[in-house]
């Protein structure tokens, strides 16, 4: 689905393989264990509208983006390239990674925005977005993809960014 941006860091402790039943519904066909949980593992997801607006707000509060590193799948030994936009692609050509200092600077800018909101020196931009619904979407995924652009969202994203480096792409 190309309307939800998925962010993550660390290795998942399992891989869930899905299949489609005779009615066209997705189901978990089996789980591949990958060892103990990675203490660095963290995830966050939001709509593309919140993703883009969070960048705009952070820039307004002093974030100077470095641009993510793009790591192409092929050739396997290709070096990462710095790109200037934080646009996820469709996982076809590679993955994007935001480095530690850029992620933390982005999070700090969002924290300044929340402080300004609380002091009534800033108003959140009004955002409108369609509801995002897909087959086999869990309640948690629905809530993440459809949450509004609120102070709570900004705090949650700032906390995720404050932990540093992460990768991002469209939720498929």
BAFI-3210 file (N, C-alpha, C; in Angstrom, 3 decimals, decimal comma, padded with zeros to 6 digits):
// residues 172
n [1|2|3|4|5|6|7|8|9|10|11|12|13|14|15|16|17|18|19|20|21|22|23|24|25|26|27|28|29|30|31|32|33|34|35|36|37|38|39|40|41|42|43|44|45|46|47|48|49|50|51|52|53|54|55|56|57|58|59|60|61|62|63|64|65|66|67|68|69|70|71|72|73|74|75|76|77|78|79|80|81|82|83|84|85|86|87|88|89|90|91|92|93|94|95|96|97|98|99|100|101|102|103|104|105|106|107|108|109|110|111|112|113|114|115|116|117|118|119|120|121|122|123|124|125|126|127|128|129|130|131|132|133|134|135|136|137|138|139|140|141|142|143|144|145|146|147|148|149|150|151|152|153|154|155|156|157|158|159|160|161|162|163|164|165|166|167|168|169|170|171|172]
n.u [000,852|000,652|000,320|000,998|003,729|006,329|008,514|011,554|013,969|016,531|016,466|013,797|012,286|010,965|009,609|006,672|004,887|002,576|-000,423|-002,971|-006,327|-009,024|-011,055|-009,871|-008,780|-006,221|-004,036|-002,051|000,264|002,521|005,148|008,423|010,914|013,458|015,398|016,327|014,613|015,566|017,153|017,391|015,311|012,721|009,707|007,644|004,836|003,066|000,691|001,227|000,653|000,958|003,677|004,874|003,987|005,118|007,803|007,782|006,984|009,115|011,257|010,478|011,025|013,759|015,117|017,561|017,624|019,692|019,305|018,360|020,212|020,383|020,116|020,792|019,372|020,625|023,605|024,784|027,044|026,962|027,629|026,052|023,966|023,645|020,591|018,347|015,684|013,060|011,485|009,712|010,276|008,940|010,062|011,274|013,718|015,501|016,378|015,735|017,653|017,855|020,326|021,922|022,430|020,849|018,257|017,922|018,141|015,891|013,873|014,349|013,646|010,895|010,160|010,619|008,591|006,315|006,657|006,307|003,655|002,400|002,951|001,410|002,482|002,462|000,508|-000,905|-000,675|-003,551|-004,639|-005,875|-006,986|-007,674|-009,427|-007,567|-007,750|-007,259|-007,177|-006,887|-005,872|-004,739|-006,182|-004,390|-002,668|-004,538|-005,135|-002,590|-002,128|-004,173|-004,198|-004,529|-002,871|-001,524|-000,610|000,064|000,745|003,032|004,714|005,071|006,314|008,621|009,823|010,410|012,203|014,186|015,650|017,442|019,123|017,288|015,332|013,247|010,207|007,554|004,654|003,830]
n.v [-001,168|002,118|004,361|004,400|004,992|003,066|002,646|001,447|-000,246|-002,537|-006,147|-008,287|-010,774|-012,831|-014,016|-013,537|-015,355|-014,796|-015,890|-016,339|-017,186|-019,368|-017,529|-015,210|-013,869|-012,654|-014,626|-015,780|-018,033|-019,443|-019,199|-018,065|-018,555|-016,356|-016,377|-014,942|-011,990|-008,838|-006,364|-003,820|-003,507|-001,639|-000,044|002,091|003,687|005,668|007,774|008,846|011,520|012,536|011,952|013,638|016,164|016,241|016,484|019,055|020,654|020,132|021,259|023,938|024,360|024,322|022,016|020,786|018,951|016,187|014,340|011,052|007,935|005,968|002,622|000,507|-002,583|-004,008|-003,522|-006,000|-005,153|-002,419|000,924|002,900|005,709|009,190|010,836|013,537|013,713|012,585|010,455|007,532|004,552|001,916|-000,446|-001,741|-001,062|-000,653|000,321|002,970|004,834|006,665|008,473|008,489|011,176|012,829|011,781|012,221|015,025|015,735|014,713|016,343|018,855|018,424|018,128|020,747|021,977|020,854|021,929|024,643|024,532|023,909|026,246|027,945|029,250|028,335|026,813|023,768|022,644|022,373|019,286|017,078|013,905|010,865|008,016|005,107|001,868|-001,631|-005,037|-007,530|-005,794|-004,962|-003,831|-002,169|-001,416|-000,012|002,113|003,360|004,123|005,907|007,870|011,197|014,358|015,282|016,685|014,452|012,550|013,859|013,830|011,053|010,340|011,949|010,706|008,175|008,968|010,098|007,962|007,440|006,199|004,796|002,812|003,230|002,831|002,247|000,774|-002,465]
n.w [000,000|-000,899|000,718|003,311|005,326|006,391|009,085|010,456|012,536|013,264|013,623|012,798|014,941|013,829|010,726|009,048|006,819|004,337|002,657|000,144|000,555|-000,688|-000,998|-001,600|000,536|002,701|004,716|007,507|006,599|007,470|009,998|010,213|012,417|013,736|015,682|018,929|020,179|018,842|020,653|019,656|017,928|016,539|015,497|013,459|012,041|009,657|007,926|004,516|004,346|006,954|007,235|005,279|006,173|008,727|008,064|006,913|009,126|010,882|009,439|009,585|012,228|012,445|011,535|009,411|006,830|005,966|004,050|003,074|003,020|000,172|-000,404|-002,822|-004,081|-006,093|-007,996|-005,670|-004,245|-004,454|-003,490|-000,891|-001,707|-001,186|-001,131|-001,961|-001,171|000,989|000,056|000,013|-001,888|-003,887|-002,779|-004,790|-005,986|-003,882|-000,475|001,846|004,216|007,168|008,805|012,130|013,296|011,668|012,015|014,778|014,896|013,418|015,102|017,400|016,374|015,982|018,641|019,532|018,106|019,352|021,919|021,274|020,457|022,896|024,289|022,916|020,696|018,202|015,682|014,673|011,307|009,235|008,198|005,730|004,921|003,171|004,522|005,250|004,267|004,087|002,886|005,384|007,280|010,446|013,584|014,936|012,822|011,265|012,996|013,198|010,517|010,075|011,981|013,206|012,501|015,133|018,399|019,960|018,025|016,968|019,229|019,561|017,119|017,336|019,545|018,456|016,397|017,971|018,884|016,954|014,011|011,234|008,910|006,006|004,097|001,715|003,122|002,337]
ca.u [000,000|001,542|-000,098|001,525|005,185|006,769|009,876|012,019|015,379|016,749|016,054|012,609|012,582|010,289|009,051|005,352|004,614|001,140|-000,919|-004,347|-007,203|-009,903|-011,948|-009,049|-008,399|-004,877|-003,911|-000,682|000,392|003,486|006,058|009,823|011,612|014,788|016,187|015,778|014,246|016,651|016,842|017,372|014,153|011,646|008,952|006,691|004,198|002,135|000,235|002,140|000,338|001,641|005,113|005,273|003,739|006,124|009,033|007,588|006,992|010,486|012,054|010,081|011,608|015,213|015,753|018,207|017,768|020,872|018,879|018,613|021,066|019,642|020,899|020,178|019,469|021,554|024,385|024,866|028,147|026,830|027,699|024,853|024,009|022,844|019,576|017,889|014,272|012,663|010,366|009,848|009,937|008,127|010,890|011,722|015,123|016,357|015,796|016,260|018,074|018,174|021,385|021,684|022,332|019,728|017,035|017,827|017,874|014,487|013,088|014,498|012,842|009,496|009,964|010,488|007,250|005,358|006,817|005,670|002,205|001,977|003,066|000,514|003,260|002,408|-000,696|-000,681|-001,319|-004,730|-004,396|-007,005|-006,532|-008,703|-009,219|-006,795|-008,248|-006,822|-007,444|-006,053|-005,298|-005,058|-006,681|-003,223|-002,256|-005,549|-004,944|-001,350|-002,263|-005,246|-004,190|-004,436|-001,626|-001,823|000,567|000,419|001,481|004,362|005,527|005,413|007,315|009,866|010,438|010,999|013,366|015,210|016,465|018,488|019,071|016,173|015,058|011,844|009,683|006,100|004,096|003,309]
ca.v [000,000|003,261|005,531|004,274|004,925|002,181|002,928|000,367|-000,500|-003,805|-007,376|-008,921|-012,099|-013,832|-013,575|-014,117|-015,547|-014,793|-016,464|-015,963|-018,365|-019,534|-016,373|-014,034|-013,224|-012,950|-015,288|-016,163|-019,447|-019,980|-018,249|-018,500|-017,936|-015,820|-016,250|-014,088|-010,627|-007,857|-005,248|-002,583|-003,516|-000,691|000,264|003,201|003,845|006,790|008,049|009,669|012,918|012,869|011,876|014,851|017,330|016,210|017,053|020,499|021,256|020,046|022,284|025,232|024,448|024,284|020,809|020,924|017,548|015,742|013,416|009,659|007,093|004,981|001,388|-000,300|-004,036|-004,483|-004,716|-006,258|-004,411|-000,993|001,764|003,718|007,045|010,186|011,449|014,758|013,665|011,495|009,785|006,079|003,965|000,719|-001,588|-002,413|-000,816|-000,616|000,801|004,248|004,823|007,964|008,204|008,877|012,601|013,398|011,345|012,916|016,446|015,792|014,534|017,531|019,915|018,139|018,433|022,204|022,290|020,505|022,958|025,862|024,282|024,005|027,660|028,648|030,044|027,614|026,020|022,674|022,823|021,533|018,255|016,229|012,703|009,823|006,855|004,053|000,542|-002,677|-006,401|-008,090|-004,724|-005,113|-002,614|-001,323|-000,838|000,973|003,300|004,045|004,711|006,898|008,842|012,583|015,093|015,816|016,748|013,092|011,959|014,477|013,309|009,652|010,327|012,508|009,664|007,186|009,587|010,343|006,759|007,411|005,600|003,924|002,609|003,488|002,477|002,088|-000,464|-003,203]
ca.w [000,000|-001,074|001,467|004,669|005,394|007,467|009,549|011,329|012,759|013,944|012,946|013,387|015,498|013,012|009,455|008,836|005,389|004,105|001,417|-000,139|000,572|-001,852|-001,078|-001,877|001,787|003,203|006,007|007,851|006,268|008,422|010,626|010,211|013,548|013,415|016,894|019,989|019,808|018,740|021,553|018,867|017,042|016,772|014,288|013,511|010,746|009,567|006,566|003,727|004,628|008,208|006,941|004,568|007,027|009,801|007,506|006,770|010,460|011,410|008,747|010,146|013,564|012,416|010,989|008,108|006,425|005,208|003,011|003,445|002,181|-000,604|-000,546|-003,887|-003,960|-007,117|-007,656|-004,238|-003,638|-004,768|-002,293|-000,688|-002,293|-000,470|-001,988|-001,305|-000,779|001,887|-000,607|-000,075|-003,185|-003,713|-002,407|-006,003|-006,300|-002,706|000,770|002,320|005,614|007,759|009,778|013,521|013,601|010,928|012,697|016,070|014,627|013,004|016,326|018,241|015,761|016,294|020,066|019,616|017,606|020,402|022,957|020,766|020,521|024,293|024,676|021,999|019,738|016,944|015,459|013,727|010,008|009,034|007,183|005,366|004,239|003,109|005,394|004,608|004,633|003,165|003,337|006,449|008,086|011,867|014,215|015,203|011,540|010,897|013,855|012,810|009,193|010,016|013,074|012,761|012,739|016,464|019,277|020,381|016,906|016,910|020,343|019,276|016,046|017,891|020,392|017,544|015,742|018,979|019,093|015,933|012,672|010,866|007,492|005,701|002,778|001,693|003,658|001,176]
c.u [000,896|001,049|000,362|003,037|005,545|008,219|010,291|013,526|015,490|016,139|014,797|012,967|011,848|009,819|007,729|005,101|003,102|000,812|-002,370|-005,195|-008,127|-010,888|-011,179|-008,602|-006,977|-004,960|-002,446|-000,540|001,452|004,424|007,452|010,514|013,011|015,615|015,554|015,475|015,482|016,308|016,802|016,117|013,122|010,975|008,038|006,080|003,254|001,702|001,270|001,903|001,005|003,151|005,589|005,089|004,740|007,465|008,924|007,653|008,411|011,400|011,750|010,676|013,100|015,876|016,305|018,527|019,039|020,483|019,224|019,650|020,170|020,562|020,233|020,363|020,525|022,368|024,590|025,958|028,090|026,884|026,387|025,056|023,145|021,868|018,960|016,443|013,989|011,424|010,609|009,640|009,195|008,912|011,486|013,218|016,038|015,613|016,480|016,589|018,438|019,218|021,101|021,466|021,174|018,408|016,861|017,531|016,413|013,588|013,159|013,677|011,354|009,194|009,833|009,098|006,189|005,444|006,129|004,142|001,686|002,020|002,193|001,256|003,206|001,088|-000,379|-001,338|-002,522|-004,421|-005,678|-006,432|-007,676|-008,406|-008,498|-007,272|-007,709|-007,165|-006,428|-005,366|-005,707|-005,575|-005,528|-002,731|-003,241|-005,349|-003,686|-001,507|-003,260|-005,230|-003,993|-003,065|-001,826|-000,536|001,022|001,188|002,902|005,270|005,985|006,472|008,643|010,582|011,093|012,278|014,514|016,085|017,477|018,104|017,856|016,077|013,594|011,490|008,172|005,736|003,477|002,120]
c.v [001,228|004,514|005,480|004,138|004,099|002,519|001,806|000,436|-001,794|-004,960|-007,933|-010,311|-013,215|-013,190|-014,305|-014,158|-015,636|-015,413|-016,007|-017,228|-018,371|-018,380|-015,079|-013,272|-013,624|-013,700|-015,625|-017,653|-020,134|-018,888|-018,851|-017,810|-017,472|-015,596|-015,298|-012,684|-009,724|-006,675|-003,900|-002,463|-002,483|-000,385|001,451|003,290|005,033|006,959|008,889|011,149|013,358|012,886|013,184|016,088|017,386|016,747|018,575|021,211|021,244|021,079|023,669|025,453|024,104|023,036|021,109|019,512|017,283|014,921|011,998|009,014|006,105|003,794|000,512|-001,792|-004,593|-003,342|-004,800|-005,437|-002,909|-000,166|002,548|005,105|007,973|010,808|012,628|014,723|012,419|010,787|008,284|005,631|002,666|-000,525|-002,285|-002,258|-000,789|-000,088|002,112|004,151|006,233|007,711|008,856|010,365|013,269|013,028|012,108|014,403|016,653|015,683|015,743|018,696|019,689|018,398|019,942|022,643|021,989|021,529|024,259|025,721|024,482|025,432|028,563|029,625|029,434|026,867|024,943|023,001|021,894|020,538|017,478|015,036|011,698|008,739|005,773|002,713|-000,453|-004,035|-006,805|-007,025|-004,934|-003,779|-001,649|-000,661|000,229|002,258|004,067|004,770|005,846|007,906|010,246|013,184|015,896|015,978|015,357|012,376|012,527|013,965|011,873|009,561|010,869|011,477|008,599|007,750|009,807|009,143|006,555|006,702|004,706|003,816|002,894|003,093|002,433|000,780|-001,206|-004,019]
c.w [000,000|-000,375|002,913|004,586|006,622|007,787|010,500|011,498|013,525|013,176|013,599|013,898|014,755|011,713|009,273|007,331|005,220|002,760|001,255|-000,173|-000,649|-002,029|-001,382|-000,645|002,187|004,522|006,223|007,600|007,126|008,904|010,628|011,387|013,136|014,669|017,898|019,458|019,815|019,647|020,827|018,007|017,474|015,448|014,544|012,128|010,801|008,119|005,829|004,003|005,926|008,012|006,302|005,434|008,173|009,309|007,396|008,117|011,032|010,737|009,312|011,535|013,577|011,887|009,611|007,616|005,629|003,997|003,416|002,525|001,450|-000,819|-001,599|-003,635|-004,905|-007,671|-006,150|-003,539|-003,936|-003,487|-002,128|-001,287|-001,458|-001,468|-001,230|-000,823|000,074|001,335|-000,621|-001,515|-002,900|-003,391|-003,618|-006,193|-005,088|-001,498|001,163|003,808|006,049|008,837|011,128|013,723|012,867|011,608|014,012|015,889|014,216|014,239|017,243|017,692|016,047|017,767|020,274|019,134|018,669|021,544|022,534|020,761|021,945|024,802|023,804|021,084|018,344|016,873|014,436|012,391|009,904|007,928|006,954|004,619|004,185|004,140|004,601|005,155|003,609|003,746|004,401|007,294|009,540|012,415|014,489|013,916|011,079|011,702|013,466|011,480|009,109|011,162|012,513|013,036|014,018|017,275|019,729|019,278|016,848|018,023|020,061|018,180|016,554|018,768|019,524|016,917|016,725|019,279|017,976|014,651|012,446|009,353|007,251|004,285|002,861|002,350|002,475|001,595]
res [x|x|x|x|x|x|x|x|x|x|x|x|x|x|x|x|x|x|x|x|x|x|x|x|x|x|x|x|x|x|x|x|x|x|x|x|x|x|x|x|x|x|x|x|x|x|x|x|x|x|x|x|x|x|x|x|x|x|x|x|x|x|x|x|x|x|x|x|x|x|x|x|x|x|x|x|x|x|x|x|x|x|x|x|x|x|x|x|x|x|x|x|x|x|x|x|x|x|x|x|x|x|x|x|x|x|x|x|x|x|x|x|x|x|x|x|x|x|x|x|x|x|x|x|x|x|x|x|x|x|x|x|x|x|x|x|x|x|x|x|x|x|x|x|x|x|x|x|x|x|x|x|x|x|x|x|x|x|x|x|x|x|x|x|x|x|x|x|x|x|x|x]
***
